[in-house]
Every structure is written in structure tokens, then in C-alpha cells.
Amino acid sequence: MFAKTAGLLGALALTTGVHSHYAMSHFNGVQSCLRPLRPYDNGPVDFAGIDSDNIICGANPTQSLPFAQPPCPVAAGGAMTFSWDQYVEHPGPSHVYISRQTENPRQWAKVWQDQEHTGNTGWHEERMTRVRQPKQWSNYTVQLPSDIADGRWVIRVDHQALHAAGNVGGAQFYIRCIDIEVTGGKGKFPSPVATFPGAFNQRTPGVMWDLYAPQKNPGPKMVDYGPPTASWVAEFAVASWTPPANGTVTTTSTTTVRTTTTITTTRAPVTTTTTSVRPTTTTTTTIAPVTTQPPQQNCAPKYGQCGKF
């Protein structure tokens, strides 16, 4: 399993020049409540930035200051779908935090995180192998805690890329903040909380990561009530092909039961005989010889990753 992980990390590390940076582009299908990126920057926060204000809402600290107007309405317990503008293809976990908009400094509670990497399960298998959506987005959906208080909140989402995390400061955080207005809640304020910067640093275990050891999610523990769920939705382009219709097909009967099949092939027309165990039925199909090949799909054999990598 570690060999598989090492292979995946190695392959993704080679793609640093292509599709290596990404930024959150939509929240629940809209952009109006995303904190602005001024100037636009889809690069990560790493090295000294991990210990600076950049770790709050992204590479440009100015985006942590203004409120987005208007906030996006979200019902307590409702779904929050985060969409990124490129493939989220670096290996590593994602985390979702929430804070009252009026707090200064903000106290952040972690309402969701990816499954930790244990060597057998975790983000390295299910999350980070070429997640694709229409318009080339990577998406995941998280449930807002149902007991949360009404009012304005700030959502902080990060994806923590670990392909270079064996070095101090090598972890890369792709971060975006979103302003929301919560309704229908029950007045609770999630805990435990942490502040940014300060929740972790460049050397914190989980920020630094040995490829051959389990990876722990950095930051505070998850909120202690109503743990939300999340689901990644992967939509892969499936290539299809149809053989030329230049043969003739004759079918005498059809039966679908547990079967055994014997195929005999010569330069003459192909004869296929299918014999059913119960009941006994024989189907004979004659097809003129056809030479066909499926089109090139440019897919990595292990993870079925098609197209540019």
C-alpha cells in the first residue's frame, strides 16, 4: 500500500508544471459570496506563509479583510458544495472551518475533514485521484452542522497538498473563505476552536509528513456535536466505440442463465457456442471476420485517468 501511495505521489509530483495550482471558484454554484482574490492568485500558502496571516484565507492577506456582499444563504444542517477551478490533483486532505463573522480575532471550529491517511484507507485512495466534473471542476459537498446559531458566519476551506511535505514548510495550503448567512439553527456555537495563524506551524506533525508514516490532520479536533458528512463526486469521461456493421448476425435462441463459454477462432467466420447449465439451450452466432481496435484513450492503467495529466 505504501508502494502504491509512493507511486501516486511520484506521478503527481511530476505534474507541477501542469494543473498544479487551483483556487475555489464556486460555492453552491455561485461566486458572489466568495472572499475576493485581489489580485487573483491560485497559488498555495507554504513555507513562511503557514505562520502568517496568509493562512487565514489564502495567498493574498487582503482577502481576509472585506466581507463578501451579499452572503450566501445556507440553512442549518444544509449542504455546502465547494467547487475548484481545476483538478484537485495533489495528494492530501481537505478541511472545512467555520467562524462567527464578527469575531476578531476569529475563532475557527473544524466542522469537517477528510479521512486520515492510515496506509490502508484515506485521502490517498479515494479523494485525490483525478476528481473531475463538468467544466473541469473538482467538487465536494459538506453538511453544515444543524445545531449552529443563526447569523453571519465565515467558512474557511483548505486543501492541504502533501507532495513536498517531507520538508519543513513544504506542505501547500490552497485556501478560500466564503461568507454565509445561517437560518433555522438552534443557537449553538461549535467547539473546540483555534486561531489562524497559530493552529499549527511549518513543523507540526501532519503539516510535515513522512511518506511512510500515517498522516494526521493538523489543527483542532472536529466539533463535538452532529459530525457532518461529505461526499466527493467523480465524473469520468468514458470513451465508447462501435464496431463497423459489416458483418451478418444470426441468432437462433437466447437464454440468460449461469453459463460457460467456448470460443473457436479461425480465419473463416467466427463461431461462438454458448451452453447453459440450467436449462440447456444452445445459441449459435455467426459473424463475418472484422478487424477492429478501440480508439486510443490515453489513460493511465492503474487509476483510469484520461486526457492530459
N, C-alpha and C positions, 0 to 999 in steps of 0.2 A: 504493500500500500504506500509506504514511503517512497518507493521507487516510482510509483505512478505519480505521486504528488511532485516529486523532483522533476519528472519528465514534463508535467504540466507547467510548472514554474519556469523551467528552462525554455520551453516553447514560447510562453508568453513574454518572458524577458527579452526575447529576440524581436519582439514587435514594438519596441519602444519608439521607433520612428513612425509607426503606422497605427492609427486609432489608439494612441497611448494616453491621451488626455480626454476628459469628458466632463460635462457640467450638467446639473439638473436643469431640464428645460421646461417641465410642466408639473403642476400639482393638480390632481383630479381633473386633468385635461385642459387647464388654463394656466396662464402665466402671470396674471395680474397681481397675485399675492406673493410672488417670489421676491425676496430681497434683491435689489438691483446689483448687477456686477458693473462697477464703474471704476476704471474701464473694464470691458469684458475680459475675462481671464478664465480659461477652463483648466488651468494647471493646478497641481496639488499644493497642499501645505506640507512641508517637510523640513528636516534639519532644524535650524533655529526657529522657524515659523511655528513649530509644535509648541514652543514655550512662549509664544507671543499672542497678541490679540487676533492674529490671523486664524487661530484655531477655533475662534468663536463661530464665524460664518463664512470663512473662505479666504482666498488668497489676497483679496483687497479689503483691508480693515474698514474702509469707508462704508462697505455694505452692511456692517453691523450697526450703523447709526440710524439711518432713516427707517421709518415704518413704511411698509408697503400699503398703498391705498387703492381700493378698499381691501380689507382682509377677506379671505375665502371663508364662507360659512361651512361649518362641519358640525354635525350632530354628535353629542356624546355617544360613544360606542360605535360611531360611523367609520366608514372606510376612508383611508387616505392612500391614494395611489401616487407614487413618485416615479417620474419618467426622466431618463437621462438622454442626452442628445447623441450619444454614441454607444457602442457596445461597452458594457462594464466588464472588461475582459481581464483586468489584472486580478490575480487571486487574492482573496482576503474577505473579511466580513463587513457587513454594513450595520449601522446603529441609528436609532431614532430617539432624540431627546425632545423634551418639552419644557418651556419656562413661561412664567407669567410675563406679559409684555411690559408691565410697569415696574418690574424689579430692576434694581441697579445696585450692585452687580447682579446679574441674573443667576438664579439657582436652577440648574438643569437636572431633570429627572429622566432616567433612561426608560422609555416605555416599550422598546423592542430592540432586539439584537439578533444577529444571525447565530445559528447553531455553531458552537465552538468546534474547532478542528481538534479531533482526538487521534487521528491516524487511521480511523476506520470510517468515521462519518464527519460531516461538517461542510463548510462552505466550499472546500476544495473540490468536492464531488458534485454537489447539487446546484451551487449558486453561480459559480464563476466560469462555467464552460459555455461560452458564446450564447448568451441570452439575447434573443432577437425578437423585435416586434415590428409591425408595420411602421414605416417612416424611420426605421433603423434605431428605434428606442430600446433601451432596457428598462423594464418596469418591475416594481414590486408594490404590493398592497399591504398595509398595516392597519390594524384596528385601533382607533383611539379609545383609551380607557373610558368605560361607561360611567364611572363614578366621579369623573373630573368636574371641577367647578365651571360654571358658565363664565363667559367673558373672553377677553383677548389673550391669546397665547402665541408664543413663537415656537415653531418646530425647527429643530436643527437635525439635519440628516447628513451622515457622512458615510462614504465608502473608504475603507482602510486597505490600501494596496500594500501587499507584503512581499513583492518580488525582490525588493532590495532591503528588507527589514533585518537582515543579519548584521547590518552596520548601524552604528549609532546615528539616529536621525534619518535612516534610510526608508522608514515607513512613509507612505504618502497618503494624505487625507484629502479626499475630494468632498467638499462641504457646500451645503446651501441651506439658507434659512427661509422660512415661509411664515407669513402672518395669517392667523386664522381667528375666527370668532366662533366660540363654542356655545351651543344652546342645548337645553334638555339634560343638563348634568345634575349631579347630586351634591355639589358643594365641596368635594374633596380636593386636596392638594397632594399630588403624588410625592412620595419619598422612597428611598433616600435621594439626596441631591448632591450635586458637585458644581464647582465653578470652572469656567474656561477663561484664561488658562489656569492650570492647576490640577485638573482631574487626573492628568498623567503627564509625563515628560518623555524626552527622547530615549531614555534608558529604561522606562517602565516595562516589566515583562508583559508581553502581549503587543507592545509597540515595537520593541525589539523581539525578534523571533528566530529561533534556531529551526531550520527546515526539518530536522529530525526529531523535534520535540512537539508535544501538543501546544496549541496556541490558545491563550486565554484572552477573552475580550477585555480590553482596558476600560477604565472609567468606573463609575459606581455600579452597584448591583441594580438589577431591574426593579421597577416599582413593585411593592409588596401586595398589590391588590389587582384583581382582574387582568392577569397577564394576557396581552393581546396576541393575536396570531398574525402570520404573514404568509404570503404565497408568491412565489416567482412564477411568472407565466412565460414559457418559452415557446416561440412560434418559429419553427424552422422551415425554410423553403424546401419543398420536396420536389425533386426533378422526376418527371414521368416521361415514358416513351411508349410508342405503339408500333409493333412490328408491321411491315408492309403487308397489305391484304392481297398478296398474290398467290395464295395457296387455297386449296379447297378443303373443307372440313366436313366430315360425315360422322354423325353420332347416331348409334343405334339405340342406346339407352343410357340413363343416368341414375346412379344411386349414391347417396352420401351416407356411408357408414364407416367405421374404422376400417381402413384399407391398407393393403400392401401393394406396391407398385414395382413393376419390372419394365425397363425401357431398353429396347434394342435399336441401335442406330447403325445404318449403313449409308452408302452413297445414294441408294434408292430412297424413295419416300419413307419417312419415319413412321414406325408402327408402335403405338403405345397400348399396352394391355393393362387394365386395372381390374383386380379381383377383390370383391368384398368378402369379408369374413362372414357376416350375417346381415341380410340374406345373401345368397350367392347370385351375383349379377356380373356380366361381362360388358365392358364398354370398349369399343374399338374406334380409334380416331386416326384418320389418315391425313397427313399434311404434306404438301409439296415441299421439297428442301428449300430453306430460306436461310441466308447468311445475314444475321443482324447483330449489332452491338449497341448497347445503351450509350447515350452521349456521355462525354467526359463531364463529371460533376465537380471536379476539383475539391474533393472532400478529404479531410484528414480521417484515416480509417478508424481511429480509436474513439473520437468524440463526435464524428459525423458533422464536422464543421465545414460548411460550404462557403465558396466565394473567397474574397480576399481575407487574409489572416493578419 
